[in-house]
Amino acid sequence: MDKLCKKIEFYKKLLPPDGLLVAVSKTRPVETLRRAYNCGQRDFGENKVQELREKQPLLPGDIRWHMIGHLQRNKVKYIAPYVWLIHSVDNEKLLREIDKQAEKHNRVIPFLFQIKIAEEETKFGLTEEAYSELLEKYRAGLFPHTLLKGLMGMATNTPDIRKVDKEFAYLKRQFDVLRKQVPTAEFLSMGMTHDYEIALRNGANIIRIGTGIFGARKK
Ligand SMILES: *Cc1c(COP(=O)(O)O)cnc(C)c1O
């Protein structure tokens, strides 16, 4: 068996039954994605619209494309026809644009709210207050062409396991609250190559793995 397939299997086995492995394919050439596809991998994550736009037409139509990176409003239109799940909704204007583009394409676009759980200034995400305001608007029906599927978060990049653990545990509590209010919220997307074990321990059912599957990125 292809080594790549073995790595994919390794991660899939760790997931709960309702879990998804997102193979983070940013910076990888299309041939590499095709190899993973041939192992049965169908969920791929990209963090740049431009790269997603280039790869999507070259690969099979049953791939489920996950937008995991910071998303600019003016680029939503390019991915609106096919994106399977947007993990990174972190402001109202962005959600409004997703709703608008989804309507244009006659579809409903599934998304996650990205919650700020890390301390670093560089990490995007909704603050607790902004999240609760936006959730209220969503629940009031302001974005009818979108579907809230759950929450995403990135922990602080630190060797301090207890800190990462606390941040993921916080997001899990938010997720449990959300699930009671919004029945379609089924995904908790947290954990990447260096912290997926802590994420899974805290109830993640989507992990986003790049390096662990494909090796170190060049840049
Ligand atoms: C790159 C990236 C990942 C995967 O990172 P690895 O360390 O390569 O597993 C996960 N989530 C997001 C949002 C990313 O940008």
The ligand as a Gaussian input file, in Angstrom:
#p B3LYP/6-31G(d) Opt

LIG

0 1
 C       -2.199000      24.595000       7.439000
 C       -3.393000      24.452000       8.295000
 C       -3.661000      23.240000       8.971000
 C       -2.763000      22.029000       8.912000
 O       -1.517000      22.269000       9.478000
 P       -0.463000      21.073000       9.684000
 O        0.371000      21.532000      10.802000
 O        0.284000      20.955000       8.400000
 O       -1.229000      19.843000       9.996000
 C       -4.817000      23.171000       9.724000
 N       -5.668000      24.212000       9.822000
 C       -5.442000      25.390000       9.194000
 C       -6.430000      26.488000       9.354000
 C       -4.299000      25.542000       8.413000
 O       -4.088000      26.719000       7.797000

